[in-house]
C-alpha cells in the first residue's frame, strides 16, 4: 500500500529507487427491506483514489483524492473529479457506513515533525467530500490506516516514525486526539534479505524501525502491525471501550532477517493470516489463534513466478472474498501473482498477470468480485482485469485510466 516523502539518506531503498524508487476487499451493501431492485440498480458505484502529490519511489504527479464511478458490468472507471486536495493521501479507508472517508497524509511536516490523518464527510449521492478535520498521526510519514469493525477507531502506522496510533472517531465523523501510541523499539534486521531471489539487490528500510501496515482481526479483538525494519509482526489486544492497545501474551513474531514484512491480509475464516515481505518477495502463511492473538508459521513461498531471478519489491497482498485465492503485487517485475488456497490454508502458485503499467503500489477488487484494479504509480495509470471466479486468474480488460501517481484505490461501502 505501501510510502513516504524522501527524508534522508537513512531511507536508503526509497532514495535509491528514486535515483534509479487495508486494507481489505470491499463488500457490496446488502439491500434493506424497503429498498427495491430498481433503486439498487440506480445506485452509483463510487471509488476513491489516493495519489502521491510529491515524489515517493517515483513521480509525485497526483493532486490529492480523486472520485471515480465504476461500471459493474464492464469494470470501466470514469474519473468524475478531484474530490479533495490534500498532501500525499497514500492510504485511504472508508467508514463501515460509507458516510466518512479517511486519508493519511504521508508527510513529516505537520506541526513541524509528524504526519497527519484527514477526515472527510461523504455525500452518498454525488460522492463529494467535505473536509472535517486533520490531526497528527503521532509519527512521521504515515503509510497505512484502517478502521475497527465498529467504525469508532482508526489505526495509523507511521513508517518514518516507527510507531502506531489509535485515533478515536467522533459522532460527526471527525477525528480526536490519539487515545494510544506505541513506538517500536529494538534491533533492526540486515539490509540483505534471507530469502531474496537469486541475483536480487533489493534492500529497504532496515536502518530503523518502520511500521508499515496495521489491521484488526475479524473478531475486532486484536490489532496486528508489521515493522519492516525489525522483520516483525506485532500483536496487540484491543480495548474497544478505551481505545487502548496492550501487547499480546506473545507480543510479536519474527520473520527471517532482512525479509521485511510489509502488508497483512486475513482469510475470511479469521484463522489464517498471510504476510507479504518486501525485500525477499515472499508470502508467509500463519495460523492464527483468535483467542490469544498467537501466530504460528506454516509456510513461506515466493511471491514471484517460479524461476524468477533478479530484483523485485512486493507491495500488496489480498485474499479473495470467497477465500479461494490470494493475490500478490510485485513491483519492478510489475505483475499480480495468483495463488490457490488449499484446504489447510497453504498456497500454491496458480498464475500471474502483467499489470500493464509500472510499479504496482496497490490493487483492489470491486464489490462484485468481478474486477481487479491496479495502481501503477510510475506509469501514472490504473489498469483493470476481469477475475475468473473458478481459476482466480486475471484477464486484462484493455482499459487504461490516466491519473498521476496512483497509490490506493478503495470502493465506497
Secondary structure, DSSP 8 states (H G I E B T S, - for coil): --------TTSHHHHHHHH-------------TT--HHHHHHS-EEEEEEE-SS-SSS-----SEEEEEE-TTT--EEEEEEEE--TT---EEE-TTSSEEEEEEEEEEETTTEEEEEEEEE-TTT--EEEEEEEE-SSSSEEEEEE-TTSSEEEEEETTTTEEEEEEE-TTS-EEEEEEEEE--S----SS-TT--TT-----S-SS--EEEEEE-TTS-EEEEEETTTTEEEEEEEETTTTEEEEEEEEEEE-STT--EEEEEE-TTSSEEEEEETTTTEEEEEEE-TTT--EEEEEEEESS-TT--S--EEEEEEE-TTSSEEEEEEETTTEEEEEEE-TTS-EEEEEEEE-SSS-EEEEEE-TTSSEEEEEETTTTEEEEEEE-TTT--EEEEEEEEE-TTEEEEEE--
